[in-house]
Amino acid sequence: MTIGKMTPDNLIAGSFPLVAVPVTVLGTEAVELKRGDVVALVDGMAVLVDSQSASNGGQLACGIMSEDVTTEAGQQKTAAMYVKGEFNIRAMRFGGNDTIETHCRRMTEIGLIPRETRI
């Protein structure tokens, strides 16, 4: 019997304690968030962070998805996001043209510590 399967993806980059919390994902259209996506909260819902096209909170990083989640239009799902820990910048994804440099300061301030690893 298989209970789960773990495939290393190098998202975790250190021994700083990880903290994950539940987050709701809902879209007016289909939404696909992947493990390692840096997300913001808009009206309490996780969205891919994008500093250039968002002004409703979607420009402020607040977590990193710890699992993949896909919703259909209007469908709501609960997933987990990390709010504390050390993370490999090579395994992160941002919205728009954002990069780690766009969000590094805020992420560090809230306990999402970016690290460059080659693993």
C-alpha positions in Angstrom: 0.0 0.0 0.0 1.4 3.4 -1.0 0.5 6.3 1.4 2.5 9.0 -0.3 5.3 9.7 -2.6 8.1 12.3 -2.0 10.1 13.6 -4.9 12.9 16.0 -3.9 12.6 19.3 -5.7 15.2 21.3 -3.7 12.7 24.0 -2.6 13.8 23.7 1.0 17.2 25.3 1.4 18.2 25.0 5.1 17.3 24.0 8.5 15.3 27.0 9.7 12.0 25.6 11.0 9.3 25.4 8.4 5.8 26.8 9.1 2.9 26.1 6.8 -0.6 27.3 7.0 -3.8 26.6 5.0 -4.7 29.0 2.3 -7.7 29.3 0.0 -7.3 29.3 -3.8 -10.3 30.6 -5.8 -10.4 32.1 -9.2 -13.0 33.6 -11.5 -11.1 31.5 -14.1 -9.0 28.4 -13.8 -6.1 28.8 -11.4 -2.9 26.7 -11.3 -0.4 27.3 -8.5 2.7 25.1 -8.2 4.9 24.1 -5.3 7.5 26.9 -5.0 5.2 29.7 -6.3 5.6 32.9 -4.3 2.1 34.0 -3.5 0.2 37.1 -2.2 -3.2 37.3 -0.6 -6.1 39.1 -2.4 -9.3 39.1 -0.4 -7.9 36.2 1.6 -7.2 34.1 -1.5 -3.7 33.0 -2.7 -2.6 34.4 -6.1 0.8 34.4 -7.8 2.6 37.5 -6.6 3.0 40.2 -9.3 4.3 43.6 -8.3 3.8 45.2 -11.7 0.1 44.5 -12.5 -1.4 44.2 -9.0 -2.3 47.0 -6.6 -4.9 45.1 -4.5 -2.4 43.2 -2.3 -1.3 40.9 -5.1 2.0 42.8 -5.2 3.1 41.8 -1.7 4.7 38.3 -1.2 3.3 36.6 1.9 4.0 32.9 1.3 5.4 30.1 -0.9 3.1 27.3 -2.0 4.1 24.0 -0.4 2.0 21.9 -2.9 0.5 22.1 -6.3 -3.2 23.1 -6.6 -5.5 23.5 -9.6 -9.0 24.9 -9.6 -11.6 25.3 -12.2 -13.4 28.6 -12.8 -15.3 29.5 -9.6 -14.0 26.5 -7.7 -12.5 26.9 -4.3 -9.8 24.7 -2.8 -7.7 24.7 0.3 -3.9 24.1 0.0 -0.9 24.8 2.2 1.6 27.6 1.9 4.9 28.1 3.8 5.1 31.3 5.8 8.4 30.7 7.4 11.6 28.8 6.4 14.6 28.8 4.1 14.0 28.4 0.4 16.0 27.9 -2.7 15.6 30.9 -5.0 16.1 28.6 -8.0 13.0 26.7 -7.1 10.7 29.8 -6.8 8.4 31.2 -9.4 7.0 34.7 -9.5 4.3 36.4 -11.6 4.8 38.9 -14.4 8.4 40.0 -14.7 9.1 39.7 -11.0 12.3 38.2 -9.7 13.8 37.4 -6.3 15.3 40.9 -6.2 11.8 42.3 -6.4 10.6 40.5 -3.3 13.8 39.6 -1.4 13.6 42.3 1.3 9.9 41.7 2.1 10.3 38.0 2.1 13.2 38.2 4.6 11.3 40.5 6.8 8.4 38.1 7.1 10.5 35.0 7.6 10.7 33.6 4.1 14.5 33.4 3.8 15.8 33.1 0.2 19.0 31.1 -0.3 20.9 30.4 -3.5 21.7 26.7 -3.6 23.1 24.7 -6.5 21.6 21.4 -5.5 
